[in-house]
């Protein structure tokens, strides 16, 4: 289980380290850097025997979160449908762009690792 350390101040005014898990890719509301809305929706089909789960995410990911987010995307890629898998084996999960850019790049997992553009 990953640790999510944060520094807090206790009742005596002393700094203490606590574990505060935060869901990755789970923010909702107004985007700060890229304008628009932050959303994260996971849908399960009504008849789970005949359909795949669907995940739609629009988030702002800080570079400090790339490692943990990349690990999550790598795990999700193992569950991706074959239509998302290229002949080379890489899994195309969607698109990404940095807040300073207007150009979108493919978001790819190759050999279990997220390839950040």
C-alpha positions as a Markdown table, in Angstrom:
| # | Residue | x | y | z |
|---|---|---|---|---|
| 1 | Unk | 0.0 | 0.0 | 0.0 |
| 2 | Unk | 1.6 | 3.3 | -1.0 |
| 3 | Unk | 2.2 | 6.0 | 1.6 |
| 4 | Unk | 0.8 | 9.5 | 1.2 |
| 5 | Unk | 2.8 | 11.5 | 3.8 |
| 6 | Unk | 1.9 | 15.0 | 4.6 |
| 7 | Unk | 3.3 | 17.3 | 7.3 |
| 8 | Unk | 0.7 | 18.6 | 9.8 |
| 9 | Unk | 0.9 | 20.6 | 13.0 |
| 10 | Unk | -0.2 | 18.8 | 16.2 |
| 11 | Unk | -2.0 | 20.4 | 19.2 |
| 12 | Unk | 1.3 | 21.5 | 20.6 |
| 13 | Unk | 2.4 | 23.3 | 17.4 |
| 14 | Unk | 4.9 | 20.6 | 16.5 |
| 15 | Unk | 5.1 | 19.3 | 13.0 |
| 16 | Unk | 4.1 | 15.6 | 12.6 |
| 17 | Unk | 4.0 | 13.4 | 9.5 |
| 18 | Unk | 0.6 | 11.8 | 8.8 |
| 19 | Unk | -0.7 | 9.5 | 6.1 |
| 20 | Unk | -3.5 | 11.1 | 4.1 |
| 21 | Unk | -4.5 | 9.0 | 1.1 |
| 22 | Unk | -6.0 | 10.9 | -1.8 |
| 23 | Unk | -7.6 | 9.2 | -4.7 |
| 24 | Unk | -5.6 | 9.7 | -7.9 |
| 25 | Unk | -7.5 | 11.1 | -10.8 |
| 26 | Unk | -10.5 | 11.7 | -8.6 |
| 27 | Unk | -10.8 | 15.5 | -8.5 |
| 28 | Unk | -14.0 | 17.2 | -9.5 |
| 29 | Unk | -15.0 | 20.8 | -10.1 |
| 30 | Unk | -13.3 | 23.7 | -11.8 |
| 31 | Unk | -9.9 | 23.2 | -13.3 |
| 32 | Unk | -7.2 | 25.6 | -12.1 |
| 33 | Unk | -4.6 | 25.5 | -14.9 |
| 34 | Unk | -6.3 | 24.2 | -18.1 |
| 35 | Unk | -9.8 | 25.8 | -17.8 |
| 36 | Unk | -13.0 | 23.7 | -17.9 |
| 37 | Unk | -14.0 | 21.0 | -15.5 |
| 38 | Unk | -12.2 | 18.2 | -13.7 |
| 39 | Unk | -14.2 | 14.9 | -13.9 |
| 40 | Unk | -13.7 | 11.3 | -13.2 |
| 41 | Unk | -16.4 | 8.8 | -13.9 |
| 42 | Unk | -16.2 | 5.0 | -13.8 |
| 43 | Unk | -19.2 | 3.2 | -15.2 |
| 44 | Unk | -20.0 | -0.5 | -15.0 |
| 45 | Unk | -22.4 | -1.9 | -17.6 |
| 46 | Unk | -25.8 | -3.1 | -16.3 |
| 47 | Unk | -25.0 | -6.5 | -17.6 |
| 48 | Unk | -21.4 | -7.0 | -16.5 |
| 49 | Unk | -21.2 | -10.3 | -18.4 |
| 50 | Unk | -21.6 | -8.5 | -21.8 |
| 51 | Unk | -19.8 | -5.3 | -21.4 |
| 52 | Unk | -16.6 | -3.6 | -20.3 |
| 53 | Unk | -16.2 | -1.0 | -17.7 |
| 54 | Unk | -15.8 | 2.6 | -19.0 |
| 55 | Unk | -13.5 | 5.2 | -17.4 |
| 56 | Unk | -13.5 | 8.8 | -18.4 |
| 57 | Unk | -11.1 | 11.2 | -16.7 |
| 58 | Unk | -10.2 | 14.8 | -17.3 |
| 59 | Unk | -7.7 | 15.9 | -14.6 |
| 60 | Unk | -4.8 | 18.2 | -13.9 |
| 61 | Unk | -1.8 | 16.1 | -12.9 |
| 62 | Unk | 1.2 | 17.8 | -11.4 |
| 63 | Unk | 4.6 | 16.4 | -12.4 |
| 64 | Unk | 5.2 | 15.4 | -8.7 |
| 65 | Unk | 2.3 | 13.0 | -9.2 |
| 66 | Unk | 3.6 | 11.4 | -12.4 |
| 67 | Unk | 5.2 | 8.4 | -10.6 |
| 68 | Unk | 2.0 | 7.4 | -8.7 |
| 69 | Unk | -0.3 | 8.3 | -11.6 |
| 70 | Unk | 1.9 | 6.3 | -14.0 |
| 71 | Unk | 1.7 | 3.3 | -11.7 |
| 72 | Unk | -2.1 | 3.5 | -11.7 |
| 73 | Unk | -2.2 | 3.9 | -15.5 |
| 74 | Unk | 0.1 | 0.9 | -15.9 |
| 75 | Unk | -2.3 | -1.3 | -13.8 |
| 76 | Unk | -5.3 | 0.0 | -15.7 |
| 77 | Unk | -3.6 | -0.8 | -19.0 |
| 78 | Unk | -3.5 | -4.4 | -18.1 |
| 79 | Unk | -7.3 | -4.4 | -18.1 |
| 80 | Unk | -7.7 | -2.5 | -21.4 |
| 81 | Unk | -9.6 | -4.0 | -24.3 |
| 82 | Unk | -7.6 | -5.2 | -27.3 |
| 83 | Unk | -8.9 | -2.3 | -29.4 |
| 84 | Unk | -6.7 | 0.0 | -27.2 |
| 85 | Unk | -3.6 | -2.2 | -27.8 |
| 86 | Unk | -1.3 | -1.5 | -30.7 |
| 87 | Unk | 0.4 | -4.3 | -32.6 |
| 88 | Unk | 3.6 | -3.4 | -30.7 |
| 89 | Unk | 1.8 | -4.2 | -27.4 |
| 90 | Unk | 1.6 | -0.6 | -26.2 |
| 91 | Unk | -1.8 | 0.5 | -24.8 |
| 92 | Unk | -3.3 | 3.8 | -25.9 |
| 93 | Unk | -5.3 | 5.2 | -23.0 |
| 94 | Unk | -6.2 | 8.6 | -24.3 |
| 95 | Unk | -4.6 | 12.0 | -24.7 |
| 96 | Unk | -2.6 | 14.3 | -22.5 |
| 97 | Unk | -1.3 | 17.9 | -22.9 |
| 98 | Unk | 0.7 | 20.0 | -20.7 |
| 99 | Unk | -1.0 | 23.2 | -19.5 |
| 100 | Unk | 1.5 | 25.4 | -21.4 |
| 101 | Unk | 0.8 | 23.6 | -24.6 |
| 102 | Unk | -2.1 | 23.6 | -27.1 |
| 103 | Unk | -1.0 | 20.3 | -28.6 |
| 104 | Unk | -2.4 | 16.9 | -27.4 |
| 105 | Unk | -0.1 | 13.9 | -27.2 |
| 106 | Unk | -1.2 | 10.2 | -27.0 |
| 107 | Unk | -1.1 | 8.8 | -23.5 |
| 108 | Unk | 0.5 | 5.4 | -23.8 |
| 109 | Unk | 1.6 | 2.6 | -21.6 |
| 110 | Unk | 4.5 | 0.6 | -23.0 |
| 111 | Unk | 5.8 | -2.6 | -21.2 |
| 112 | Unk | 3.8 | -1.7 | -18.1 |
| 113 | Unk | 5.2 | 1.8 | -17.8 |
| 114 | Unk | 3.4 | 5.1 | -18.7 |
| 115 | Unk | 5.3 | 7.1 | -21.4 |
| 116 | Unk | 5.0 | 10.8 | -20.5 |
| 117 | Unk | 5.5 | 13.0 | -23.6 |
